[in-house]
Amino acid sequence: IIEHLRDSGLGVLITDHNVRETLAVCERAYIVSQGHLIAHGTPQQILEDEQVKRVYLGEDFRL
């Protein structure tokens, strides 16, 4: 459903802790930790962000 909405040009805001599935369907992501925005960008930028790895994903996370 989300991919269909995205492909039709509709903006969709998803709040979810399932990073693996969410990053696979989004064009941009925003990572919030303890109420503060710590990173934003494309899924690839998020995966490469050192602070996101340290605080949220873990060093060994792979998509």
N, C-alpha and C positions, 0 to 999 in steps of 0.2 A: 504494500500500500504506500509506504513512504517513498519508495523509488518511483512509483507511478506519479505521485504528487510532485516530486522533485522534477521529473522529466516533463511534466506539464507546465513547469515554470512557476509553480506555487511555492512560496517560502514556507518552510516548516521549522519550528523550534522544538528541539528534543532535549529533554533533561533526563539523563540516564547515566548510570554507573557502568553500563556494559560498553566499554570503550571499543572492544573488538568489533562488535556489530555496528555501533554508531559511526565510527570513523570510516567504515566500509561504504556507507551510503551518503555521507555528507560532503559538501564542498568546502565548508569552513567549520572550524571548531573553536570553542572557547572553554578554557579550563579554569575552573574556580576552585580555590582551596582556602578553607577557613574564611569564606566570605569575600575573598579578594581574587580578582582576575589575575592569573599568573601567566597566561599565554593565550594567544589566539593566532589563527592562520589556517592554512590548508592542513589536511590530515598528515601529509608528509612533514610539514613544518612542526606540527605538534609532536610527531614521533621522534623527531631529531632534537627537540628542545631539551637541554640538559636539566633545567629546573623541573620540567614536567616529568622526566624520567626519575629524578630524585624524589620528588614529592608525591607523585601520583601513580606512575606506571611501573616503576622499578627498572633497574638497569637491564634486566634480561627480557623485557617485554618485546614480543614480536607480533606483528599483525598477520 
